[in-house]
Amino acid sequence: MAQYGTNIEEDLQLLDIKLKQARLEYEQYFLGNRVRPPNQLRGEVNKMIALWGNMPIQNTGHRFKFNNLRSRFFSFKRHWDETCRKIEEGRYERHIFKANLRERERDEGRKPSQPKRGAAREAGDGQLFDAYVSAREACGQGIKGMTPDKLNGLLQKQEAAIREKTGCDGVRFRVVVEDGKAKLKASPVK
């Protein structure tokens, strides 16, 4: 492991890089792409913060940058701890949404990996609309005046454009969550 405390400029650059990397790895953990949180990287960042927090920094620019990095780390740390606590208690919104989606699919007698066919026609009776609204709420997006009729009209326009472009028989719509945002994905059906 590298020796910290000898050159503040290099340490601040390294601290900035490690903090960004920790943030990305925690986001991957919260999305389910990592099995465990990046505790080792978080410990390294914490060690660097503690080291430079106990040393006098004479240069005003370096002191400003360090204080900025330290406050960002404490803010991230609070967010990470709260999210981990929610995951442990079973209150994390993304996990609840996925569990509800799996349960709904299980109740309908489908396998979780099978997308629902003809969803554009079902937007009128609210099934696709309800899934879309619950996904957007779980991601903290809101619906901003969207109604089942508006969604159905948009999907019909999109379906017509996709049919014309691909020459398919129908279009299947499904709700997906990518990068923390709920979206509707269209797939042509031959």
C-alpha positions as CSV (number, residue, x, y, z in Angstrom):
1,M,0.0,0.0,0.0
2,A,1.2,3.5,-0.8
3,Q,2.7,5.8,1.9
4,Y,0.4,8.7,2.7
5,G,1.3,11.9,4.3
6,T,4.4,12.8,2.4
7,N,3.0,14.9,-0.5
8,I,-0.3,16.6,0.0
9,E,-0.9,17.4,-3.6
10,E,-0.5,13.7,-4.7
11,D,-2.6,12.5,-1.8
12,L,-5.4,14.9,-2.6
13,Q,-5.5,13.8,-6.2
14,L,-5.5,10.1,-5.0
15,L,-8.2,10.9,-2.5
16,D,-10.4,12.4,-5.1
17,I,-9.9,9.4,-7.4
18,K,-10.6,6.9,-4.6
19,L,-13.7,8.8,-3.5
20,K,-15.1,8.8,-7.1
21,Q,-14.3,5.1,-7.4
22,A,-16.0,4.3,-4.0
23,R,-19.1,6.3,-5.1
24,L,-19.3,4.3,-8.4
25,E,-18.8,1.0,-6.6
26,Y,-21.4,1.7,-4.0
27,E,-23.9,2.6,-6.8
28,Q,-23.1,-0.7,-8.4
29,Y,-23.7,-2.5,-5.1
30,F,-27.0,-0.7,-4.7
31,L,-28.1,-1.7,-8.2
32,G,-27.2,-5.3,-7.4
33,N,-24.2,-5.6,-9.7
34,R,-21.8,-6.2,-6.8
35,V,-22.3,-8.8,-4.1
36,R,-20.7,-6.8,-1.3
37,P,-20.2,-3.1,-0.6
38,P,-16.7,-1.8,-1.3
39,N,-15.6,-1.6,2.4
40,Q,-11.9,-1.9,1.7
41,L,-11.9,1.2,-0.6
42,R,-14.1,3.1,1.9
43,G,-11.6,2.2,4.6
44,E,-8.7,3.6,2.5
45,V,-10.5,6.8,1.9
46,N,-11.4,7.0,5.6
47,K,-7.8,6.5,6.6
48,M,-6.6,9.3,4.2
49,I,-9.2,11.6,5.6
50,A,-8.2,10.9,9.2
51,L,-4.5,11.3,8.4
52,W,-4.8,14.7,6.7
53,G,-7.5,15.8,9.2
54,N,-5.0,15.6,12.0
55,M,-2.2,17.3,10.1
56,P,-1.9,21.1,9.7
57,I,-2.3,22.1,6.0
58,Q,-0.5,25.4,5.4
59,N,-1.5,26.0,1.8
60,T,-5.0,27.6,1.6
61,G,-5.8,25.9,-1.7
62,H,-4.8,22.5,-0.5
63,R,-6.8,23.0,2.8
64,F,-9.9,24.1,0.7
65,K,-9.6,21.1,-1.5
66,F,-9.2,18.7,1.4
67,N,-12.1,20.2,3.3
68,N,-14.2,19.9,0.2
69,L,-13.3,16.2,-0.3
70,R,-13.8,15.5,3.4
71,S,-17.3,17.0,3.4
72,R,-18.2,15.1,0.2
73,F,-17.0,11.9,1.8
74,F,-19.1,12.5,5.0
75,S,-22.1,13.3,2.8
76,F,-21.6,10.1,0.8
77,K,-20.9,8.1,3.9
78,R,-24.3,9.2,5.4
79,H,-26.1,8.3,2.2
80,W,-24.3,4.9,1.9
81,D,-25.0,4.0,5.5
82,E,-28.7,5.0,5.2
83,T,-29.1,3.0,2.0
84,C,-27.4,-0.1,3.5
85,R,-29.7,0.2,6.6
86,K,-32.7,0.3,4.3
87,I,-31.4,-2.8,2.4
88,E,-30.9,-4.7,5.7
89,E,-34.4,-3.7,6.9
90,G,-36.0,-4.5,3.5
91,R,-37.2,-1.0,2.9
92,Y,-35.0,-0.1,-0.1
93,E,-37.2,1.2,-2.9
94,R,-35.4,-0.5,-5.8
95,H,-35.5,-3.9,-4.1
96,I,-39.2,-3.4,-3.1
97,F,-40.0,-2.5,-6.7
98,K,-38.3,-5.6,-8.0
99,A,-39.9,-7.9,-5.4
100,N,-43.4,-6.5,-6.2
101,L,-42.7,-6.9,-9.9
102,R,-41.7,-10.6,-9.4
103,E,-44.7,-11.2,-7.2
104,R,-47.0,-9.7,-9.8
105,E,-45.5,-11.8,-12.5
106,R,-45.8,-14.9,-10.3
107,D,-49.4,-14.2,-9.6
108,E,-50.1,-13.9,-13.3
109,G,-48.6,-17.3,-13.9
110,R,-45.6,-16.2,-16.0
111,K,-41.9,-16.7,-15.5
112,P,-40.2,-13.5,-14.3
113,S,-38.0,-13.4,-17.4
114,Q,-40.9,-13.5,-19.9
115,P,-42.1,-10.1,-21.0
116,K,-45.8,-9.5,-21.3
117,R,-47.2,-9.6,-24.9
118,G,-49.5,-7.0,-26.3
119,A,-48.9,-4.5,-23.5
120,A,-49.8,-1.5,-25.7
121,R,-53.3,-2.7,-25.8
122,E,-53.4,-3.2,-22.1
123,A,-52.4,0.4,-21.3
124,G,-56.1,1.3,-21.4
125,D,-57.0,-1.1,-18.6
126,G,-54.1,0.2,-16.5
127,Q,-51.8,-2.8,-16.2
128,L,-48.9,-1.3,-18.1
129,F,-49.7,2.2,-16.7
130,D,-49.7,0.9,-13.1
131,A,-46.4,-0.9,-13.6
132,Y,-44.9,2.3,-15.2
133,V,-46.2,4.6,-12.4
134,S,-45.0,2.3,-9.6
135,A,-41.5,2.0,-11.3
136,R,-41.2,5.8,-11.7
137,E,-42.3,6.3,-8.1
138,A,-39.8,3.7,-6.9
139,C,-37.1,5.6,-8.7
140,G,-38.3,9.0,-7.4
141,Q,-39.3,10.4,-10.8
142,G,-43.0,11.1,-10.5
143,I,-45.5,11.0,-13.4
144,K,-46.2,14.7,-14.1
145,G,-49.8,14.5,-15.2
146,M,-49.6,11.2,-17.1
147,T,-52.9,9.4,-17.5
148,P,-53.6,5.9,-18.8
149,D,-55.2,7.5,-21.9
150,K,-52.2,9.7,-22.6
151,L,-49.8,6.8,-22.2
152,N,-52.0,4.6,-24.5
153,G,-52.0,7.4,-27.1
154,L,-48.2,7.7,-27.0
155,L,-47.7,4.0,-27.2
156,Q,-50.0,3.7,-30.2
157,K,-48.0,6.4,-32.0
158,Q,-44.8,4.6,-31.1
159,E,-46.2,1.3,-32.2
160,A,-47.2,2.7,-35.5
161,A,-43.8,4.1,-36.1
162,I,-42.0,0.9,-35.1
163,R,-44.4,-1.2,-37.3
164,E,-43.7,1.0,-40.3
165,K,-39.9,1.0,-39.7
166,T,-39.5,-2.8,-39.1
167,G,-42.5,-4.3,-40.8
168,C,-43.4,-6.3,-37.8
169,D,-46.9,-7.7,-36.8
170,G,-47.0,-6.0,-33.4
171,V,-45.0,-4.3,-30.7
172,R,-44.4,-5.4,-27.1
173,F,-43.9,-2.8,-24.4
174,R,-42.3,-3.4,-21.0
175,V,-41.2,-1.4,-18.1
176,V,-37.5,-1.5,-17.3
177,V,-35.3,0.4,-14.8
178,E,-31.9,1.5,-16.2
179,D,-29.5,3.8,-14.4
180,G,-32.0,4.4,-11.7
181,K,-34.7,5.6,-14.1
182,A,-37.9,3.9,-15.2
183,K,-38.4,3.6,-18.9
184,L,-40.7,1.9,-21.4
185,K,-38.9,-0.4,-23.9
186,A,-40.5,-1.4,-27.1
187,S,-39.7,-4.7,-28.9
188,P,-41.1,-5.6,-32.4
189,V,-43.0,-8.9,-32.5
190,K,-42.7,-10.8,-35.8
